[in-house]
Amino acid sequence: MHVLTEFISATNPVCDTRYWNLLHDILVSSGGEKYGDHSRALRAWLVPLLNRVPIAPTILSYFNFASADGSFDIAQYTLFSRCVVILWPLAVPKFSPETLLECFGGVVQLLVARAAPGILDGQLSSQDGSRSKRKQLYTMFLHKYIQSWLQAATRSCEGEGARLQLALDIYDAGIDTLFGLDLLKPAADQKHDSALADALERILQVSSEIVLRPLPRVFASYVQTVKRHKGALFGQGSNHASGQVADQVPPSATAALQYLDLLLDYDSKTRKLPSTIMHISEAFSVQHLQRIPSGPRLAYEVASAGPLTSLPFLDRLARAVHNFLTPSQVLETVKDVSQGLNAAYERFMEREAKISAHRGEAPRKKRRKEGSTVEDRTEPEYHAVSFCLLSQTMVVVLRSLPLHIVTDDVRMDAVQAVREVHTMVASRALREGLLQSNRKDAWHWQMIISGALHLHYGLTSWTGKAHVLNSEAEAALAALHILTDRWLPHFDAWASPEQHRRFVRILTAAKLDSPALKGRSDLTVSAVISRMLHDAQFWELLNIRDAFLTQLQGETASLDEQDLNKLLSGLASDNLRRVPNDVLHCISAYEILLLTPPEYLPRALHVEFLKRGFVADVLLFAALRSGKEPAVLPRHFLTIREYLRRTIAYLGSIENMVTKEFLDYLIGYAAAGSLSPLDSAHEVSSVTMDLVDMYQSAIVRAAKRGNPSILTDLIHRYVELYATDDHSIGRRASMLLIDSLVQEGPAADFPQDVLSSLSEGLPEPPPPLDVDVLDIWSHMQVLGRWSKREGNQLPSLGKPLARRLLKWTDEKQDVAHAAPAVLAILLGEVEAAAAAQRKEQIEYVVVAYLALARMCDRQETKRLETRLSGAFRTLSTDNFSIVLEMISDGLPLSRGLSLQDVTHLVRFAIIALQHAPEGTSRVCQSFATRCLKLFADDERFITEQESRGEVVEFVVRQCSDRPASLRVADLPSLWSFIRSVLAGSSTHEHSTDTAVFHGVVNILSALVRLRRDLVLNTLPHLGFVLRQLVSCLRSLRPQLGGKQSRMVMDTLPRWISSSQPLGAQESKALARLLTTLTTKTMIRVHGAGAESQKPESLMRPFSKHAAYVLTAYVEAVNDPLCFVSSGIRRELQPGLFALCDMLGEHNRDAMMVSALDTGGKAVMKALWKEYEKQRYVGKG
């Protein structure tokens, strides 16, 4: 008692460490730190003492002392905190609300001043709950502590452990003080209190940062508090109070709209709409916009959110113009509007030119007089805002003109005036704003471009009204659109066969690039026909479908009269001069076929159209090469060739469709350089190479089956092409052939004739000069290793090339373009290196990949990986083992590589395992086991967002692509890894990574389908993971407070954001996984036992664990802090029904009794009722 009395005496030794040390010894020796058996003895003698001697003045005094400037004794503070933690729970019931608030304010000030660790965490909530004089505390808090609390609120997301928890508790207590229920009720009754606003205004004068930084978070907490107490605030008479709540915002917008409606109504009746339109235009003039304070940007925000640009007013204006504008006023209105838009843009350009000349960005026409300066440098922005707002409103007037009531002469003049607006204003503004790169980033030019886009879209898109169609072609297109969109089933049912044939003749004869329709960007012939052909309804209309296919067959039938081999012979001898006239009629049919989904056509028709397409391709090529057929255009040739490529890719097998002569024609004649200069030369070359690649792959497969003649002839042809000067197409095609050979298997699988032709005719690659030559060099390396060619070895150029590439200082795009070839050369030189140098060479390859991956984006990295995949297949078993060893050594995060490099290394490992050479299964299995163990032991692979996606992808590929390599020893690492991925976390990312959820589902699905034997031994682990996946589907209720939200989010993985919960697609994926448990599958293993097994499912073994997964769903639905959306529940139902099927009625009754409360039983009954509705009972 003497020590406590001494603290409140006049001497006040609160800063004397000896007193705190003595008090601490007394409390500890009395068992004060033990809240178990000694708590009653402590309370017996200490509570009466605390009733006589108050400790609040002592605590406040120490807070003031510790918050003051000067040194801070952390040892003394530790003694003080230990004493207060013991005394506080016993003394706080006797504190008055004012005293509690003063203590709270002292804690806040100490936290802001010293960032000291928490001493009262866990006590603030009880302190806050004992308040009774809310209004008095609210006023005192605003007067004394609001500034310190705002600073603490800014820091409440920093720190960790007890300090973070204290900051969060302080923030929650302040929110309860500011927005308690007693304080919100007057606001709901429109009795506003400006005390908070005045306090914030006062702090703003000191420092705006103190208020502005935490303000969004405070406002969000206010909204949550209102939602939490909405029953008490709006419960009684809420149907009458909603209007009053909305009227807290001054109803000026509603009054303005009513006033504008009256103006429109009056001017419509008095026929004065042109003057109204000009008044609206005048409202957006620069002189009016300048009256809005704070500059042009705020002026745009205010005006664009005002009633004149609101959708209700613009709709009413459009109706008024269309219904009440007189014929004599139409042309006058169009001219006034066009002049206003043109004048607004011209004024902007004048001011922009003056400002540019003053800055030296444009030539000055006249010398400036002394003293003359540009007074308002932001004035062009005002003109830009004026033009943008005028465009948004005046385009509504131009689109709504009643052109159907005027004479033809007036209509033509009005249409011409509108076209001039589009040409002179919209197109010009877009051209001047977008073509100059220095203008697109300027804010005022963005306003100009925005207004011009409004004009362009409004003046070029069809409104759906017949009178705005400008030509017969547009009217025909509109009629076709309405017919195909609305009336096609009726036309199929009621039209005659002749009308069906006429309709499809119109379709096939339509010009897909009609010049008369180029101004209509939203409605084109190709768009209408493509939409019709992609609609399944069209193919169910038998009459129109049969007529359509018959018409296409008839239009291309003339091509059967031509012999493809004779055409190719005539082309080779240059005797193919005359092209049949009816070939042009076939082009329109193939244009329609290119719009048709290939899945809807039968295979026989595909083959028929394909054979005719070969003939059309040769004829069109001959016509383009001769230049004597002006009607044949390059796009026609590209259409035919693209159809061939797409159809062959869809059919797959082409051995009996494409002849060797046609392949020679593709390689020898169809290069872009063989034609006259084409606008689409690059597209033609790309499609041609795709065709060559598909046919060469078929030839390689045929040679592997014992028919090597065509392949050997092709190899000799490439050797001859390499001996010529112009062989660019031959180079590319030969490299594609090398890729096909290597991908089909080892050289031993091919006949000796193929290997002999390769060894005899394999050319020496030229020295590397550019990217194309580097590509050839790397392919020749691959071919030499594949064919086991002996003799002269290629020089080693990989390391010099890699060093030069990494030191490249020019465009990074050049580095990314050359990186795949250089890396392939490096990896190819591994086999040629001496045995003692191979490990060093492989290490150089891995380092080069990591360095190049840093310099490439995602798309360029994919190109890099594509070349690696082909190179990995050609490595020997020993060298591939060294590659995996290098990867394994670099993967641990403790080895010194950055997280980015480790992520790239995981990707490198995925590519290596996916394209491993034959005979390396045991090495790959050992490597995968080490990786799984590493990922399971080090949770940093999961917690870091950058590496998590690649690590999950690694495990997914291992389980789905190589399931037979999984062993029982891998299961502990695998389940531990999945547990880490799904474990709850106190920190969460800003956006939800749904790919992680799908990755875990894919891992489990692969295990259940392909390795049921492994899952059988770990069914409890499977049930636990399924429970976690179901739990991840929960979403936070919107009215939760801070503590409640943290309670829920702490149970969810870190890759799930509170603002972006998982959705229906994730629920659907989980339902498929649960359904897979009941599907019978075969175990994917190697050996003699693989043939004798029979398909089984996990339904019976997992039935003992189904109740736990269903319980997780019931708990998620029944959780008062969470909800599961209807879309998620609906998509999850098939999986839940599969679990119910496993569970059975007996286990269901046991679960209802032992595991569920009242609410859970209701949820389970509803689920079982839905299950009973769909369950098959054997009666149908």
C-alpha positions, 0 to 999 in steps of 0.5 A: 500500500505504501508503494501505491500511495507513494506513486500518487503523492506529491513527489510522484516517483513514477519515473523511478525504476526502484519503485516499479521493481519493488512493486513487481517483486511484491506482486510476483512473490504473492503469486500475482503472475499465476492466475491459477491456484493463487488468483483467489489469494491475490484477489483477497488482499489486493482488491480491497487495497485497490479500492482504497488507492486508485492506480489510474492516476499512476498509469496516466502519469507514467503514460505522460512521462513515457510519451514526452520527449527524451530518452525512453527506458525500455527496462523500466517500461517492461517492469511497468507493463508487468505490474499493470497487467496484474493490477489492471483486471482487478482495478478496472471494474471501479474505473469511471468511463471518463477514467477509462477513456483517459487511459485509452488516450494514454495508450494511444499517445504512447503507441504513436510516440514510442511504438511501444509493445502492447501492455493492455491488449485484451483489456481494451474490449472490456474497457469499451464495453463498460461505457455508459455515457456515450455522448460525453465520452464521444465529445471528450474523445474528439477533443483530446484523442482523435488526432492520436487515434488517427495516427494509430489507425494509420499504423494499425496495419504495421508490426506483428504479434502483440503490437499488431493486435494492440493496434487493431484493438485500439482501432476497433475501440475508437470505431465503437466510440465514434460510431456507437449505436447511440450516436448513429440513431440521431443521424438516422433521424436526420439530427446531424452532429458536426462535431466529428467534421469539425474535429477533422477540419481542425486536424486538417489545418495541422496536417492533411496526411493525418486525416486523409490516409486513414479516412477510407478505412474509417469510412469503410468501418462506418458503413460496416457499423451501419450495416451491423446495426441496421435492424436497430436503426431502420427496423421500425417503419423502415418502409417509410424511412428509406426516402428520408435516408436517401434525402440525406444527400440534397435532392438537387439532382432530382429537382434539376431533372424535374426542371429539365423535364418541364423545359423539354415538355414546354419547348416541345409543345411550343416547337422551340426545341432548337433553342433548347438544344443550343441552351444545352450546348451553351451550358458546356461552354468554357466560360461556364466551366471556368466558374467551377472551382479547382480546375478543369478536371474537377469541372469535368467530374462535376459536369459529367455527373450532372443532370445534363449528361445523365442517362434519363435526361439524354433519353428524354431529349432523344425522344423529344427530338425524334417526336417533336422536331418539325421538318423545317427545324431538322436541317437548322438543328443539324447545322447548328449542332455541327457548327457548335462541335466544329467551333469547339474543336477549332477553339481547342486547337487554337489554344493548343497551338498557342501553348505549344508555341510558347513551350517551343513545341511548335513554330511561332508564326509571329514574334512575341511582344515583350511582356506578353505571356500565356496567362492560363496554361490550363485553358486548352484543358477547359476547351477539351472538357467542353468538346467532350461534354458537347460530343456526349450530348449532341451525338444524341441529337444527331442520332435522333433526328426524325429524317423519316418526316422530311423530304428527300432533298432535306434528308440528303442535306441533313445526312451530308451535314452529319457526314461532315461532322464525322469527317471534319470533327470525329475522324480528324480528332481521332487522327490527330490525337492517336497518331502522335504518341506525345499526345495520347498521354496528355489528359486534355487530349484524352478528353478530346479522344473520348469525345471523338469516340462518342461521336464516331460510334454514335454516327457510324452504328445503326440505331435499328431504325429503317429511315437511317439506312443510307442505301439499298445495301444497308437495308438488305443487310438489316433485313438479313440480320432480322431474318437470321436473328428472329424469323429463321425457324418460321422461314424454315417451317413455312417457306417453299423449297425454292425459297430455301434455295434462293435464300442460301444462294443469297448467303453464298453470293453475299460480298463479305467485304462490301464497300457500301458497308464499310462505314457500319462498324457494328453490322457487317455481312460476315458478322451476321452470317458467322453468328447464324452459322455458329448458332446450333439452331441453324443446323437443327433446321433441316430444310435450310441446312440441306439447301445450304449444304447442297448449294455449297456442293453445287458451287464447288462442283466445277472443280471436280472437272480439273485434274490436280496432277495435270494442273501441277504439271502444267504449273511446273512447265509454265503451261498453265495460262488460262484459269477457268472463269467459274473458279471465282464462284467457288471462292465465295463458297469457301469464304462461307465454309471458313465461317462455318464451325467444322464440327457441324459438317460430316467428314465426307463433306470435309474430304470432298471440299478439301480435294476441291480446295487443292485444285482451287489453290493451284488455280488461284496461285497460277492466276496471281502469278500471271497477273492477268486475272485482275478479279483474283485478289490475294485475299482469295488465295489466303482464304483457300489456303486457310481453309485447307489448313483448318480442315486438315488440322481438324481431320487429323489423318491426311495421308490419303488426301495430300499427294507428294506433288502438292507438297512439292508445290507448296515448298517450291512455288508457294513462297511469298516471294514467288508471287507479286508483292502481296499485302498478306504475304506474311499470313500466306507464308505462315499458313503455308508453313503450317500445311507443310508441317502437318504433311511432313509429320504424316510422312515421318509417321508413314516412314516409321511404319515402313514406307520411307520412299516419300521421306527420302525423296523429300530429304534429297529435295532439301539438300538440292534447295540448300545448294541454291541461293534462294532457299528461305522456304526450304530452310524453314520447311527442313527445320520443321522436318527435323523437329518432326523426326526428333519428336517421333522417336529415336533414329533406331525406329526408322528404316536404314534408307532414311538414315543413309539419305540423311548421312549422305546429304546432310549439309554443313551449316553456314556460320552463325550470322543472324537469328535465322542462321542460328536457328538452322545451326541448332537444328543441324546440331539436333539432326546430327545427334539424332542420326548419330552422325560421325565425322567432322564435329561442329565448332562450339559457339554456344558460350560466346553467343550466350555471353554476347547476348547477355551483354547486349545493350540494344533492344531487349526484343532482339535478345528475346528473339535470339534467346531460344536458338542460342539456348538450344545451341548451348544444350546441343553442345553438351553431347559433343563436349568431353566427359569431364566438361559436360557438368560444367557445360550443363551448369552453363546452360542452366545459368544461361536459362535463368539469365535469359528468362529474366530478360523475357516476358511470359510469351517469349519465355514460352518460345524459350521452353518450346526449344528446350523441350525438343533439346531435352529429348535428344540428351543421353541418360547421363547428361539428363541426370546431370541436368536434374542434379543441377536443378536439384542443387539450385532449388533450395531457397537457402542456396542463395538464388533469388526467388525469381530465379528459383521460380524460373528453375521450377519452370525449367524442371517442369519442362525437363520432366515433361520432355525427358528422354527415354530410359530416364524414368528412374532418374525422374522419379528420384528427382520428383521425390526430392522436389516434393520433399523440398516443397513440403519442408519449406513453406516459403514456396507456398507463402510467396505468390511468385513461386506458388503457382509454378510449384503447384503446377509442378505437382499437378504435372507430376501427378497427372502426367507421370502417375506411375512414378509416384510411390508410397514414400511420396505420400507424406510429402504430397499430403504435407504440401497440400496441407500447407497450400490450404492452411489458414493464414493471418495475412492474405493477398489483395486478389484471390488466386483461383489457379491454386484451388484448381491445381489442388483439385487436379492433384487430388483428381489425378490421384483418385483416378490414376493411383487409387492404390496409394489413396486407399492407404491415406483416406483420412488425409483425403477426407481432411483435404476435402474438408479444407476445400469445402471450407475455402468456398465460404464468403464473409458476411458483409456486416462483420466487424474487424475482429469477426472478419479476422476470425474467419479469414484466419481459417482461410489460405493466404491466397484467398482475399476477403474482397474476392471469394471463390466462385461457382467455377471452383465449386463446380471443379470440387463437385467433379472431384467428389463425383470422381470418388464414385467412378470406377477407374484403372490404376496407372502402374507398370508391370505384369499386374497392370493387365490383370486388374479390374476397374474399381472406385473409392465409393465403398472405402471412402464411405466411412469418411464421407460424413466428415466432408458433409459435416464441413459443408453443413458447418460452412452453410450454418456458420453465422459469420459466413455464407455460401452463395446459391451459385456455389451450392448449386454447382456443388450439389452433384458432389454432395449427392455423391457423398450422400450416396456413399453415406447411406441412411444409417450413417446419416442418422448417426451423423445427425445425432452426434455431429450436428446442432439444430441448425446443422440438422436443418441444413442436412435435412434440406440437402438430403431432401434434394438428394432424394429427389434426384436419386435413382430408385430403379423404376425407370 
